[in-house]
Amino acid sequence: MKNWRSQSLWGAAIAVGLMVAPAAHAQQPKATTVTGPVVDVACFMIHPSAAEAPSHKECAAACVARGVPVAIANEADGQLYFPADQKQLQSYRDTRVTAAGTFVRKDEPLQLKMPVGDKNEMEVKVTGGYNVLTIDKVVAAPKAAR
């Protein structure tokens, strides 16, 4: 039996919106370099280990093609870094990358909404903050040593 996600994603149009309330106070960007896999954030936030499995590539491709955002799962601190411009990471999906730039930490909740089928909607809400990375340079990185 195939999982519900791979069956329903092919037939459903999925759109994701990042709906964020305006920040109460602006933070100064901080220079950083992050290294890790580029993941589709919906699956990664729900089940991180499965989202990085080789068997997940088809599902991730379907999610990203329908607008699910990608982010870098930083190996150093375990946090997601959402690119300020999604187009910068689209071609790196399922690839380990190193990205240099500046980031700001957002404290307001991040909400992802995805239609599933004609009448249902899945919502993922992240509380506790998230990172937005303005990327100056991104390159594919060698596989991590195990």
GINORRA-V433004 format. One record per residue. N is the residue number from 1. RES is the residue in one small letter. PHI is phi as a letter, one per 30 degrees, with the letter a starting at -180 (NA if undefined). Layout:
# GINORRA-V433004
{{N | RES | PHI} {N | RES | PHI}}
This chain:
# GINORRA-V433004
{{1 | m | NA} {2 | k | d} {3 | n | d} {4 | w | d} {5 | r | d} {6 | s | d} {7 | q | d} {8 | s | d} {9 | l | d} {10 | w | d} {11 | g | c} {12 | a | c} {13 | a | d} {14 | i | c} {15 | a | b} {16 | v | b} {17 | g | b} {18 | l | d} {19 | m | c} {20 | v | b} {21 | a | d} {22 | p | e} {23 | a | d} {24 | a | d} {25 | h | b} {26 | a | d} {27 | q | c} {28 | q | d} {29 | p | d} {30 | k | c} {31 | a | d} {32 | t | a} {33 | t | b} {34 | v | b} {35 | t | b} {36 | g | l} {37 | p | d} {38 | v | d} {39 | v | b} {40 | d | d} {41 | v | d} {42 | a | d} {43 | c | d} {44 | f | d} {45 | m | d} {46 | i | d} {47 | h | b} {48 | p | e} {49 | s | d} {50 | a | d} {51 | a | d} {52 | e | c} {53 | a | d} {54 | p | e} {55 | s | d} {56 | h | d} {57 | k | e} {58 | e | d} {59 | c | d} {60 | a | d} {61 | a | d} {62 | a | d} {63 | c | d} {64 | v | d} {65 | a | d} {66 | r | c} {67 | g | j} {68 | v | d} {69 | p | d} {70 | v | c} {71 | a | a} {72 | i | c} {73 | a | d} {74 | n | d} {75 | e | d} {76 | a | d} {77 | d | b} {78 | g | i} {79 | q | c} {80 | l | d} {81 | y | c} {82 | f | d} {83 | p | d} {84 | a | d} {85 | d | b} {86 | q | e} {87 | k | d} {88 | q | d} {89 | l | c} {90 | q | e} {91 | s | d} {92 | y | c} {93 | r | e} {94 | d | i} {95 | t | b} {96 | r | d} {97 | v | b} {98 | t | b} {99 | a | b} {100 | a | c} {101 | g | l} {102 | t | b} {103 | f | b} {104 | v | b} {105 | r | c} {106 | k | c} {107 | d | c} {108 | e | d} {109 | p | d} {110 | l | c} {111 | q | b} {112 | l | c} {113 | k | b} {114 | m | b} {115 | p | d} {116 | v | b} {117 | g | i} {118 | d | d} {119 | k | b} {120 | n | c} {121 | e | b} {122 | m | c} {123 | e | b} {124 | v | b} {125 | k | c} {126 | v | c} {127 | t | c} {128 | g | j} {129 | g | j} {130 | y | a} {131 | n | c} {132 | v | c} {133 | l | c} {134 | t | c} {135 | i | d} {136 | d | c} {137 | k | a} {138 | v | b} {139 | v | b} {140 | a | d} {141 | a | c} {142 | p | d} {143 | k | e} {144 | a | d} {145 | a | d} {146 | r | c}}
